[in-house]
Amino acid sequence: MKKIFLLLLFVTVAAGQAFAQRTITGTVTDATSGEPVVGVNVSAKGTTVGTVTDLDGKYSLGVPKSANAVVFSFVGYKTQTIALDGASNILDVAREEDVLNLDNVVVTAVGVTRKKKALGYSVHAQFLLITSSA
């Protein structure tokens, strides 16, 4: 009975070490305004482990011990890779906006696609916000 108990204890400890991970938490904010950024993809580099920030820009990610960096990505912001140090489990990030280049975009109609050469004219699109007052 004593041998079975020791074997079971050894297997439990070994399994715990094999699946060891740490939980990284933090807040993702905009670098210029300081506002929280919702929906940022947060993942452990080199793994399939990931999560998304909530409405307050907060996240919690269970990172395997083998991961050495966390990647933050979101449309309109630069992708950011931050190395994990062994000391802290709190990682707050301020995201910098990325410049979107829309020089080669051609808008024709919903569901209709054309090559730029087939249009025969130059298209310059400006996006306007139209509001109506009731």
C-alpha positions, 0 to 999 in steps of 0.5 A, spaced: 500 500 500 505 504 501 509 503 494 502 504 491 501 511 494 508 513 493 508 511 486 501 515 485 504 521 489 510 521 484 506 521 478 502 527 480 508 531 481 511 529 475 504 531 471 504 537 475 511 539 472 510 537 465 504 541 465 507 547 469 505 554 467 504 561 469 498 566 469 500 573 466 495 578 467 495 586 465 492 591 461 492 594 454 491 601 453 492 606 447 499 610 448 496 617 446 490 617 450 491 612 455 484 609 454 483 601 454 483 597 447 478 592 447 479 586 443 487 585 442 489 579 441 494 576 446 498 570 445 504 566 447 509 566 442 511 559 439 504 556 442 497 556 440 495 559 447 492 566 446 486 570 449 483 577 447 482 583 452 475 585 455 472 591 455 476 594 460 483 592 456 484 587 461 487 580 460 489 573 463 493 568 459 496 561 462 503 561 459 507 555 458 514 555 462 517 554 455 514 560 452 519 566 453 515 572 450 508 574 449 505 577 442 500 583 442 496 584 435 490 588 433 488 592 427 490 599 426 496 598 432 503 595 431 504 588 433 508 588 439 512 582 442 515 583 449 519 578 452 517 575 459 522 575 465 522 571 471 520 576 476 513 579 474 506 576 472 503 583 471 504 585 464 501 592 462 502 594 455 501 601 451 500 600 444 502 605 439 498 606 432 500 604 426 499 608 419 494 604 414 496 605 407 490 605 403 493 607 396 492 601 392 485 600 394 479 600 389 472 601 391 467 599 386 460 596 389 458 591 394 460 584 391 463 587 385 470 586 384 474 589 378 482 589 377 485 596 377 487 596 369 479 594 367 476 600 370 480 605 365 480 611 370 483 613 376 479 613 383 481 616 389 476 615 395 475 619 401 471 617 407 466 622 409 462 621 416 455 623 414 450 625 420 443 627 420 440 631 425 433 629 427 
